[in-house]
Amino acid sequence: MTVGERGQVTIPKALRERYGLSKGIEVEFIPLPDGLKVCKRSAANDRFARFRGYLKERWSKEQIDAYIRESRGR
């Protein structure tokens, strides 16, 4: 791979497919003594990750909609 004029590199398709690197996936560069390690950004770095799907496991969409309507007085 070659670094382009704007600092970009193209990850080969086979590697993108193998490691699930699709459009919009964030990656991070981790410096090592002998180079760089490229990793998908961990959900642990996302402060809201633990809340995703929280209500989905406890309430149905209809229950959530009813709660919102009720709380708004409609």
LOTIFI-153877 format. One record per atom (N, C-alpha, C): residue in three letters; z, x, y; atom name. Coordinates in pm, 1 decimal, padded with zeros to 6 digits. Layout:
BEGIN
ALA	Z	X	Y	CA .
...
***
This chain:
BEGIN
MET	00000.0	00084.0	-00116.9	N .
MET	00000.0	00000.0	00000.0	CA .
MET	00000.0	00088.9	00123.7	C .
THR	-00058.1	00036.5	00227.2	N .
THR	-00064.0	00107.6	00353.7	CA .
THR	-00000.9	00022.4	00462.0	C .
VAL	00077.1	00084.8	00548.5	N .
VAL	00135.1	00013.0	00660.8	CA .
VAL	00027.0	-00003.1	00767.1	C .
GLY	00007.5	-00127.2	00811.0	N .
GLY	-00094.7	-00155.4	00910.8	CA .
GLY	-00049.2	-00121.9	01051.3	C .
GLU	-00138.3	-00144.9	01144.4	N .
GLU	-00115.5	-00113.5	01285.0	CA .
GLU	00010.7	-00179.8	01340.7	C .
ARG	00038.7	-00302.4	01298.5	N .
ARG	00154.7	-00375.7	01348.8	CA .
ARG	00276.1	-00364.7	01255.3	C .
GLY	00274.2	-00267.8	01164.0	N .
GLY	00387.5	-00245.9	01074.9	CA .
GLY	00390.3	-00337.5	00954.2	C .
GLN	00279.6	-00402.7	00925.2	N .
GLN	00274.9	-00496.8	00814.1	CA .
GLN	00216.6	-00433.2	00689.0	C .
VAL	00263.4	-00483.1	00574.0	N .
VAL	00205.4	-00443.9	00445.3	CA .
VAL	00172.6	-00571.6	00369.2	C .
THR	00076.6	-00563.3	00280.7	N .
THR	00041.3	-00676.8	00196.0	CA .
THR	00098.0	-00651.7	00057.7	C .
ILE	00181.0	-00746.2	00012.8	N .
ILE	00238.7	-00735.9	-00120.7	CA .
ILE	00135.1	-00791.9	-00218.3	C .
PRO	00097.6	-00716.2	-00320.8	N .
PRO	-00003.6	-00763.7	-00414.8	CA .
PRO	00034.4	-00899.3	-00476.3	C .
LYS	-00066.5	-00981.5	-00500.3	N .
LYS	-00046.4	-01117.5	-00551.3	CA .
LYS	00036.8	-01119.4	-00679.0	C .
ALA	00010.9	-01028.5	-00770.4	N .
ALA	00084.8	-01026.0	-00897.4	CA .
ALA	00234.6	-01008.2	-00873.3	C .
LEU	00271.4	-00923.6	-00778.1	N .
LEU	00412.6	-00902.4	-00746.5	CA .
LEU	00471.7	-01023.5	-00675.2	C .
ARG	00396.0	-01084.3	-00583.0	N .
ARG	00444.9	-01204.9	-00513.9	CA .
ARG	00473.7	-01315.9	-00613.5	C .
GLU	00383.6	-01335.3	-00708.9	N .
GLU	00403.0	-01440.0	-00809.7	CA .
GLU	00520.3	-01406.9	-00902.1	C .
ARG	00529.4	-01282.8	-00944.2	N .
ARG	00635.2	-01241.4	-01036.7	CA .
ARG	00774.6	-01258.5	-00976.2	C .
TYR	00787.8	-01230.0	-00846.0	N .
TYR	00919.2	-01233.0	-00782.4	CA .
TYR	00940.4	-01353.9	-00690.7	C .
GLY	00848.2	-01448.7	-00695.0	N .
GLY	00865.5	-01571.4	-00618.4	CA .
GLY	00862.7	-01550.9	-00468.7	C .
LEU	00776.4	-01465.0	-00422.5	N .
LEU	00765.5	-01436.3	-00279.5	CA .
LEU	00652.3	-01518.8	-00219.0	C .
SER	00680.5	-01644.7	-00192.0	N .
SER	00578.9	-01730.7	-00132.8	CA .
SER	00596.7	-01735.4	00018.3	C .
LYS	00505.8	-01800.0	00085.2	N .
LYS	00508.7	-01809.9	00230.9	CA .
LYS	00642.7	-01867.2	00276.5	C .
GLY	00701.4	-01803.7	00376.1	N .
GLY	00826.5	-01851.2	00431.6	CA .
GLY	00951.9	-01790.9	00370.1	C .
ILE	00937.6	-01721.1	00257.4	N .
ILE	01053.2	-01656.1	00194.5	CA .
ILE	01091.4	-01535.1	00279.5	C .
GLU	01218.8	-01523.0	00310.2	N .
GLU	01265.4	-01409.2	00388.9	CA .
GLU	01300.1	-01293.9	00295.7	C .
VAL	01267.3	-01173.6	00340.6	N .
VAL	01302.1	-01052.9	00265.9	CA .
VAL	01383.9	-00962.2	00356.3	C .
GLU	01458.0	-00874.3	00295.1	N .
GLU	01532.5	-00776.0	00372.2	CA .
GLU	01504.8	-00637.2	00315.5	C .
PHE	01515.0	-00538.9	00402.2	N .
PHE	01493.6	-00400.4	00363.7	CA .
PHE	01629.0	-00331.6	00359.9	C .
ILE	01658.3	-00270.5	00244.7	N .
ILE	01786.5	-00203.6	00225.4	CA .
ILE	01759.6	-00053.4	00215.1	C .
PRO	01813.6	00023.6	00309.9	N .
PRO	01791.1	00168.4	00305.0	CA .
PRO	01867.4	00232.8	00189.5	C .
LEU	01799.4	00317.6	00117.6	N .
LEU	01858.1	00395.2	00008.7	CA .
LEU	01837.7	00543.2	00039.4	C .
PRO	01910.4	00630.3	-00025.1	N .
PRO	01894.2	00773.2	00002.7	CA .
PRO	01751.1	00823.2	-00017.5	C .
ASP	01679.4	00762.0	-00112.5	N .
ASP	01544.8	00811.1	-00142.7	CA .
ASP	01434.0	00712.6	-00104.5	C .
GLY	01464.0	00614.2	-00021.0	N .
GLY	01359.2	00520.5	00020.2	CA .
GLY	01416.0	00386.4	00064.1	C .
LEU	01336.1	00281.8	00046.7	N .
LEU	01375.6	00146.5	00083.8	CA .
LEU	01368.8	00053.7	-00036.2	C .
LYS	01457.2	-00041.6	-00038.5	N .
LYS	01454.4	-00146.2	-00140.8	CA .
LYS	01423.2	-00276.4	-00068.1	C .
VAL	01325.2	-00351.7	-00118.4	N .
VAL	01288.0	-00479.4	-00059.3	CA .
VAL	01342.7	-00590.0	-00148.4	C .
CYS	01420.4	-00679.8	-00090.6	N .
CYS	01481.8	-00789.2	-00167.1	CA .
CYS	01460.2	-00921.7	-00096.0	C .
LYS	01454.4	-01028.1	-00177.5	N .
LYS	01457.6	-01160.6	-00117.0	CA .
LYS	01592.3	-01174.0	-00049.1	C .
ARG	01592.5	-01234.4	00068.0	N .
ARG	01719.5	-01252.8	00139.7	CA .
ARG	01809.5	-01342.6	00056.9	C .
SER	01929.8	-01299.5	00037.4	N .
SER	02026.7	-01370.7	-00044.7	CA .
SER	02076.0	-01496.5	00024.7	C .
ALA	02097.7	-01601.8	-00052.4	N .
ALA	02155.4	-01724.6	00001.8	CA .
ALA	02295.3	-01698.3	00054.6	C .
ALA	02360.1	-01592.5	00007.4	N .
ALA	02494.0	-01558.9	00055.5	CA .
ALA	02490.9	-01523.6	00203.8	C .
ASN	02376.2	-01478.8	00253.1	N .
ASN	02363.4	-01445.8	00394.9	CA .
ASN	02339.6	-01570.2	00479.8	C .
ASP	02313.2	-01682.7	00416.6	N .
ASP	02287.5	-01808.4	00486.1	CA .
ASP	02417.2	-01887.0	00492.4	C .
ARG	02474.6	-01899.7	00611.0	N .
ARG	02605.9	-01962.1	00622.6	CA .
ARG	02606.0	-02110.4	00588.8	C .
PHE	02488.0	-02173.1	00580.5	N .
PHE	02481.6	-02314.4	00547.4	CA .
PHE	02440.4	-02338.8	00402.1	C .
ALA	02409.3	-02235.2	00328.2	N .
ALA	02359.3	-02249.8	00190.8	CA .
ALA	02455.3	-02328.0	00102.3	C .
ARG	02584.6	-02305.8	00118.0	N .
ARG	02679.4	-02373.7	00030.4	CA .
ARG	02687.5	-02523.5	00056.8	C .
PHE	02636.3	-02569.2	00170.5	N .
PHE	02640.7	-02712.0	00202.4	CA .
PHE	02513.8	-02786.9	00161.8	C .
ARG	02407.1	-02714.2	00130.3	N .
ARG	02281.9	-02780.7	00092.8	CA .
ARG	02300.4	-02862.3	-00033.0	C .
GLY	02261.6	-02988.7	-00026.4	N .
GLY	02272.5	-03076.5	-00140.8	CA .
GLY	02411.8	-03131.9	-00162.6	C .
TYR	02504.6	-03104.0	-00072.8	N .
TYR	02643.8	-03147.4	-00088.7	CA .
TYR	02654.0	-03298.3	-00104.4	C .
LEU	02592.9	-03372.1	-00014.6	N .
LEU	02601.2	-03518.4	-00022.0	CA .
LEU	02513.8	-03574.8	-00133.5	C .
LYS	02406.9	-03506.9	-00163.7	N .
LYS	02316.5	-03555.2	-00268.5	CA .
LYS	02388.9	-03570.1	-00401.8	C .
GLU	02484.4	-03482.0	-00426.8	N .
GLU	02560.3	-03486.8	-00552.0	CA .
GLU	02665.4	-03597.3	-00551.4	C .
ARG	02704.1	-03643.9	-00432.6	N .
ARG	02813.4	-03739.6	-00421.2	CA .
ARG	02768.3	-03880.6	-00383.6	C .
TRP	02665.0	-03891.6	-00301.1	N .
TRP	02616.7	-04020.6	-00253.1	CA .
TRP	02467.1	-04032.5	-00276.6	C .
SER	02422.4	-04155.7	-00297.0	N .
SER	02277.8	-04179.3	-00306.1	CA .
SER	02223.3	-04191.7	-00163.8	C .
LYS	02092.8	-04183.3	-00151.7	N .
LYS	02029.2	-04197.4	-00019.8	CA .
LYS	02063.7	-04332.1	00042.1	C .
GLU	02065.8	-04435.5	-00039.0	N .
GLU	02097.5	-04569.5	00011.6	CA .
GLU	02240.1	-04574.9	00065.1	C .
GLN	02333.7	-04510.5	-00003.8	N .
GLN	02472.5	-04508.5	00042.1	CA .
GLN	02485.5	-04432.9	00174.6	C .
ILE	02413.4	-04324.3	00186.1	N .
ILE	02416.4	-04245.8	00309.8	CA .
ILE	02358.6	-04328.1	00424.2	C .
ASP	02243.2	-04392.3	00400.5	N .
ASP	02180.5	-04475.3	00504.1	CA .
ASP	02274.3	-04588.0	00547.1	C .
ALA	02340.9	-04652.2	00451.1	N .
ALA	02434.1	-04760.9	00482.5	CA .
ALA	02551.8	-04708.6	00564.7	C .
TYR	02602.8	-04594.4	00529.2	N .
TYR	02714.4	-04534.9	00603.4	CA .
TYR	02673.5	-04505.8	00748.0	C .
ILE	02554.6	-04450.6	00766.1	N .
ILE	02507.5	-04418.7	00901.8	CA .
ILE	02490.0	-04546.1	00982.9	C .
ARG	02427.7	-04649.9	00921.6	N .
ARG	02411.0	-04777.3	00992.9	CA .
ARG	02546.5	-04835.2	01033.1	C .
GLU	02641.3	-04831.4	00939.3	N .
GLU	02775.4	-04885.8	00964.6	CA .
GLU	02845.8	-04808.6	01075.3	C .
SER	02835.0	-04676.8	01072.8	N .
SER	02904.0	-04594.5	01173.7	CA .
SER	02842.6	-04612.0	01312.0	C .
ARG	02715.2	-04651.9	01316.8	N .
ARG	02649.3	-04676.5	01445.7	CA .
ARG	02665.0	-04821.5	01491.0	C .
GLY	02725.5	-04903.0	01405.6	N .
GLY	02748.7	-05043.7	01441.1	CA .
GLY	02624.2	-05129.6	01431.8	C .
ARG	02533.3	-05095.5	01343.8	N .
ARG	02408.8	-05173.5	01328.2	CA .
ARG	02410.2	-05253.4	01201.2	C .
***
